[in-house]
Amino acid sequence: MIKKIKLRTVLIGGCITLFFALLIGRVFWLQVIDNDFWKEQAVSKWSRKQDLPATRGTIMDRDGDIMAMDAPAFTVVLNPAVIQANGLENEVVKGLHEILGKDEDELRKLVKAKNEKGEYLQGREVRNEGWKIDQEKMEEVKEFSDGLNQKLKAAGKVADSGIGFQRESKRYYPQKTLAAHILGYTERQGKAVGGIEQYYDEDLKGTDGFAAYKSDKKGIKLPSEDELYQPAINGKNLVLTMDDTIQYYIEEAMRETYNQYKPISMTVIAADPNTMEILGMANMPTFDPNTYSEWNQKNFNNHAVRSIYEPGSTFKIVTLASAVQEKLFNPNAAYQSGSIRAGGRTHWDLNRSGWGTISYT
């Protein structure tokens, strides 16, 4: 009997010893052998990094009038879990479709979005038509959301429509189509396209900053010596040689002529003859950089600086002015039209056979 008790005691003691040996071995493995991996996992759980976007520089004309600037913007964010819990799917889809113009089927996918567990998500951004909308459009969406909240409150429910906003910024061109080809534009992702925006992009965009800190499981910031803060460096402002008043009158005159004669395109450059500073530069047809996606992109090309033309008849005023200045111009003198040999090549008239003997006038 005593022998059996001793055997049982040894067996139990051995099992307990083995258990603690395994436990200590596991702890040793986790804290020593696999330390780097688990430390990295832990740090990722409590570490947070917040981007601090830089403000893009402002573009102004020679008098300081603003041509391009960063302005407050908002992204519409939906909470499918709340929308479905309050039975607002159809109303939210219909309302946002009417305000933002976004496709109803795409909106319905957003308000019905689920995770891999089949649970409704709690945050979905409305991209494109609902991404980076201006203050005016945001107020429309907010008014619609407030209306839904009032309806829920009257029904004794929590007043939460499931529609929220994320404050951001977007590029804004306050003078709309004016000087569009000079300025260029920035697309929805912030990439500069064409004009001054693209050429001076490195100066305009600045450098984004960040804030790195530790937080608890709820995301609340904790005091820490490891906190890092790198402030954003905003982009530089640019002052152009152009004058927006001169630019306005150029475009108004061009628009009148364009509507009358309907050419394929028109280009005008106004320069100070003393300094050769460009005071105005315009093309027709034009576009609005605020709503660039709604315009025909074949009209975005700035022919004044990107297209190559033989000067042709437009250059005759230069040679005529030279002849008049040197007192060599005789309005009655005639020459044989057709072609002329100069600069090592033959230059032909538009009509290769010419128009016979004609005067300069």
HUDA-V582203 format. One line per field, one symbol per residue. phi: phi as a letter, one per 40 degrees, with the letter a starting at -180 (. if undefined). burial: b if it has 9 or more other ideal C-beta (glycine too) atoms within 8 Angstrom, else e. Layout:
phi=???
burial=???
This chain:
phi=.ccccccccccccccccccccccccccccccbcbcccccccccccbcbbbcbccccccbbcccgccbaacbdabbcbbbdccdcccgbdcccccccccccgcdccccccccbcbcccgcccbabcccfcbbfccdccccccccccccccccccccgbccacgbbbbcaaacbbcbfccgdcccgabcccgccbgfcdccbdccccgbcbabbacacccgccbcacccbbbccbccccbbcccbcccdccdccccccccccbfccabbbbbbcccbgcccaaabbcbabccbdccbcccccccccbbbbbccfccccccccccccccfbcbcccbacchaacaggacbccdcdcgbgcbccd
burial=eeeeeeeeeeeeeeeeeeeeeeeeeeebbbeeeebeebeeeeeeebbbeeebebbbbbbbbbeeebbbbbbebbbbbbbbbbbbebebbeebbbbbbebbebebeebbebbbbbeeeeebbeebbbeeebbebbeebbebbbebbeebbbebbeeeeeebbbbebeebebbbbebeebbbbbbbbbeeeeebbbbbbbebbebbbbebbbbbbbbeeeeeebeeeebeeeebeebeebebebbbebbbebbebbbebbeeeeeebbbbebeeeeeeebbbbbbbebbbbeebeebeeebbbbbbeeeeeeeeeeeeeeebeebbeeeeeeeeeeeebbbeeeeeeeeebeeeebeeeeeee
